[in-house]
Amino acid sequence: MKNLLILGAGTAGTMMANHLTKKLPKQEWQITIVDQHETHYYQPGFLFLPFDIYTEDQVKKDGTKFIPKSVEYIQKKIELIQPEANCVQLEGGEQVNYDLLIIATGSTIAPEEIEGMDGPMWHKNIFDFYTYEGAKALRDKLREWEGGKLVVHVTEMPIKCPVAPLEFAFLADSYFKNKGMRDKVEITYVTPLDGAFTKPRAAKALDYLLEEKDIKEVTSFNIERVDYENNKIIDYADVEVEYDLLVTVPTNMGDSVIERSGIGDDLNFVSTNKGSLQSKEYENVFVIGDATNLPTSKAGSVAHFEAEILTENILRYIKGEQLEEAFDGHANCFVETGNGKALLIDFNYVHEPVEGTFPIPGIGPLRLLKESKANHLGKLAFRWVYWNMLLKGVPIPFVSAKMNEKGKKLETVNT
Ligand SMILES: Cc1cc2nc3c(=O)[nH]c(=O)nc-3n(C[C@H](O)[C@H](O)[C@H](O)COP(=O)(O)OP(=O)(O)OC[C@H]3O[C@@H](n4cnc5c(N)ncnc54)[C@H](O)[C@@H]3O)c2cc1C
């Protein structure tokens, strides 16, 4: 019997367990998955939790229910990955040997990287919404906040779902309007980028929306520290931005097990072949989702497209065939713009977000790079799709792993 070990039962790891259990012969392969938690969080829901749009129960479920029965589930912290010895050490001294390893340990926030960020004011007037605890604490704060300077801030790139902080700013605008107190809140969006988003074409559309909603923008802001005693963030050029309520996206990093194992870069992301998803260093190790160092978005949609391609490549690897460089960096994101509307963007390693229709060329029903109510309903419906189709590896009709180029005004970017 051979062992295929998956590290992390988040979006990517759970999808891989479901795909592979259907494809690998059970008499030859034992699949094992390890995660420190039993609860699976629907992280896109953390955007809605602070605004009381979703409840706590809508963003979490028992993750073990999504792991196929034939897969062994170990709920433990992973202490060390030892690729030279083909084994992994778990908390409590347990060792798991493998023939083939998939790293799907994701990324997490590291507020401790910035001086003063997670000090005494953390979750008092400095909040994140990238964790369940952060999003809940922020919801409680917003329920009673009486207004002032709200600063929505991004520490550094890459971050998962790079549009999420912008969406937060847009939803905050709607939230305070609906509460009849928008005139009491000054919203500022502070980013290290030179525009609202990493992709210039989408940035144009998003910069315009910030202006329309009277959200001030401070760009090229490289934060040095948070002065929590005087409520201001300060960057390396000594630019200061004052806040009463700071909602920040701290540095995003791969899990510390990657650092302990010596297999990551400065941010603990694992060096991965951008087309095949094989580790660049170890041929029987594959990497998927936020844990990779790939130059595409860290997003559930990306993990979904990667999972289809990685499944085929793992089958090829087992048969001794050449791997396909099939992953094109495809990412697909709904961008909430507030007032019950959203934009949809679709791009890959070489094409900027483009105008057109999705998922069916020329028909839609969703329109790319245009605000619409249908896109907003699509974003809300995605929660159902996530729990009932995506995690279980059920194909989503008309949505393909490779970006569909038909019927789009394509623009190529340098990679
Ligand atoms: C606020 C927010 C909004 C988002 N919105 C969107 C969106 O609209 N669309 C979209 O496509 N994506 C969105 N995302 C991003 C998406 O949720 C992630 O990209 C996706 O979950 C990545 O999947 P993953 O499997 O790589 O990592 P995760 O789902 O984070 O899973 C990693 C797993 O590994 C486990 N793990 C890590 N280290 C260890 C260890 N040492 N021991 C044991 N277990 C470990 C963790 O417990 C976790 O369960 C959003 C994310 C956030 C935070």
PDBQT file of the ligand as one rigid body, heavy atoms in Angstrom, charges set to zero:
ROOT
HETATM    1  C1  LIG A 501     -11.851  37.929   4.144  1.00  0.00    +0.000 C 
HETATM    2  C2  LIG A 501     -11.594  36.967   3.045  1.00  0.00    +0.000 A 
HETATM    3  C3  LIG A 501     -12.361  37.022   1.907  1.00  0.00    +0.000 A 
HETATM    4  C4  LIG A 501     -12.112  36.132   0.864  1.00  0.00    +0.000 A 
HETATM    5  N1  LIG A 501     -12.906  36.194  -0.260  1.00  0.00    +0.000 NA
HETATM    6  C5  LIG A 501     -12.681  35.347  -1.279  1.00  0.00    +0.000 A 
HETATM    7  C6  LIG A 501     -13.512  35.377  -2.433  1.00  0.00    +0.000 A 
HETATM    8  O1  LIG A 501     -14.460  36.161  -2.529  1.00  0.00    +0.000 OA
HETATM    9  N2  LIG A 501     -13.233  34.520  -3.452  1.00  0.00    +0.000 N 
HETATM   10  C7  LIG A 501     -12.194  33.629  -3.368  1.00  0.00    +0.000 A 
HETATM   11  O2  LIG A 501     -11.996  32.862  -4.323  1.00  0.00    +0.000 OA
HETATM   12  N3  LIG A 501     -11.383  33.562  -2.277  1.00  0.00    +0.000 NA
HETATM   13  C8  LIG A 501     -11.607  34.391  -1.235  1.00  0.00    +0.000 A 
HETATM   14  N4  LIG A 501     -10.813  34.340  -0.110  1.00  0.00    +0.000 N 
HETATM   15  C9  LIG A 501      -9.600  33.494  -0.116  1.00  0.00    +0.000 C 
HETATM   16  C10 LIG A 501      -9.848  32.014   0.159  1.00  0.00    +0.000 C 
HETATM   17  O3  LIG A 501     -10.614  31.830   1.322  1.00  0.00    +0.000 OA
HETATM   18  C11 LIG A 501      -8.493  31.320   0.294  1.00  0.00    +0.000 C 
HETATM   19  O4  LIG A 501      -7.684  31.664  -0.798  1.00  0.00    +0.000 OA
HETATM   20  C12 LIG A 501      -8.653  29.808   0.328  1.00  0.00    +0.000 C 
HETATM   21  O5  LIG A 501      -9.350  29.415   1.478  1.00  0.00    +0.000 OA
HETATM   22  C13 LIG A 501      -7.271  29.137   0.274  1.00  0.00    +0.000 C 
HETATM   23  O6  LIG A 501      -7.399  27.763   0.462  1.00  0.00    +0.000 OA
HETATM   24  P1  LIG A 501      -6.189  26.921   1.076  1.00  0.00    +0.000 P 
HETATM   25  O7  LIG A 501      -6.684  25.538   1.167  1.00  0.00    +0.000 OA
HETATM   26  O8  LIG A 501      -4.956  27.213   0.331  1.00  0.00    +0.000 OA
HETATM   27  O9  LIG A 501      -5.985  27.515   2.555  1.00  0.00    +0.000 OA
HETATM   28  P2  LIG A 501      -7.001  27.426   3.778  1.00  0.00    +0.000 P 
HETATM   29  O10 LIG A 501      -8.403  27.247   3.295  1.00  0.00    +0.000 OA
HETATM   30  O11 LIG A 501      -6.709  28.586   4.639  1.00  0.00    +0.000 OA
HETATM   31  O12 LIG A 501      -6.595  26.055   4.500  1.00  0.00    +0.000 OA
HETATM   32  C14 LIG A 501      -5.350  25.836   5.120  1.00  0.00    +0.000 C 
HETATM   33  C15 LIG A 501      -5.559  24.757   6.177  1.00  0.00    +0.000 C 
HETATM   34  O13 LIG A 501      -4.288  24.298   6.634  1.00  0.00    +0.000 OA
HETATM   35  C16 LIG A 501      -4.353  24.104   8.021  1.00  0.00    +0.000 C 
HETATM   36  N5  LIG A 501      -2.991  24.207   8.559  1.00  0.00    +0.000 N 
HETATM   37  C17 LIG A 501      -2.076  25.172   8.279  1.00  0.00    +0.000 A 
HETATM   38  N6  LIG A 501      -0.959  24.955   8.973  1.00  0.00    +0.000 NA
HETATM   39  C18 LIG A 501      -1.157  23.848   9.739  1.00  0.00    +0.000 A 
HETATM   40  C19 LIG A 501      -0.375  23.142  10.679  1.00  0.00    +0.000 A 
HETATM   41  N7  LIG A 501       0.873  23.524  11.010  1.00  0.00    +0.000 N 
HETATM   42  N8  LIG A 501      -0.904  22.040  11.267  1.00  0.00    +0.000 NA
HETATM   43  C20 LIG A 501      -2.160  21.623  10.952  1.00  0.00    +0.000 A 
HETATM   44  N9  LIG A 501      -2.965  22.262  10.072  1.00  0.00    +0.000 NA
HETATM   45  C21 LIG A 501      -2.475  23.377   9.467  1.00  0.00    +0.000 A 
HETATM   46  C22 LIG A 501      -5.274  25.213   8.523  1.00  0.00    +0.000 C 
HETATM   47  O14 LIG A 501      -5.834  24.887   9.783  1.00  0.00    +0.000 OA
HETATM   48  C23 LIG A 501      -6.312  25.287   7.404  1.00  0.00    +0.000 C 
HETATM   49  O15 LIG A 501      -7.428  24.490   7.672  1.00  0.00    +0.000 OA
HETATM   50  C24 LIG A 501     -11.060  35.184   0.969  1.00  0.00    +0.000 A 
HETATM   51  C25 LIG A 501     -10.296  35.123   2.136  1.00  0.00    +0.000 A 
HETATM   52  C26 LIG A 501     -10.545  36.002   3.174  1.00  0.00    +0.000 A 
HETATM   53  C27 LIG A 501      -9.720  35.914   4.436  1.00  0.00    +0.000 C 
ENDROOT
TORSDOF 0
